[in-house]
């Protein structure tokens, strides 16, 4: 990483009364992007913007809009942290649940999708159905499709 202090000092010079908060939003946004292991182009796409705009956000030149923040939240960005600096904390979790959550938060968006798919299908636990249903889209499994035994 570059000199965060120098980046913040430059940003503060540009945005006098609100400078610290605007600059910190950019720094925290960059930290979240790096936590999710996304490149600037990948992160810009999920934030519904262009790479140049993301660079401006990270430098503190501008800030994302509410719809952009919502899109980021849907992709796993801790938006509360980006805006306020406060991490979202889930209370009353067992130690193993805390470990799972922290590990999940370290995954990229693609890894999260793959993991969730595996869990929801039962593949992650080795108890998938072993059946793959495919077709032209006009049939519904269980109604139009009956497995021959």
Secondary structure, 3 states (H helix, E strand, C coil): CCCHHHHHHHHHHHCHHHHHHHHHHHHHHHHHHHHCCCCHHHHHHHCCCCHHHHHHHHHCCCCCCHHHHHHHHHCCCCHHHHHHCCCCCCCCCCHHHHHHHHHHHCCCHHHHHHHHHHHHHCHHHCCCCCCCCCCCCCCCECCCECCCC
